[in-house]
């Protein structure tokens, strides 16, 4: 699959895909006659990276995870630790968002009841 097709499929720009590759977030993509040829594994990886970036996981953590993954199965424990750390951070963020939602609902109900002007 060509970069333009991949970009459309994963809803990223070709520039972003090249940038992620250059940074090392996407392992080197095979090239045929100088043209990138993305595999299904590449697409799955890009989707994973995009998902992680969409929730604010830092690039440095994703780079570390990617490098460890490329080093093989001896790094499973370290990779797991990265994911657990990010999960805990997201769970804390989720609790904060939930608390804010409840507060907003309460405030809106006060307006609806005419208690606030």
Buried (B, 14 or more C-beta within 10 A) or exposed (E): BEBEEBBEEBEBEBEBBBEBBEEBBBEEBEEEEEEBBBEEEBBEBBBBBBEBBEEEBEBEBBEBBBBBBEEEEEBEEBBEEBEEEBEEBBEEEEEEEEEEEEEEEEEEEEEEEEEEE
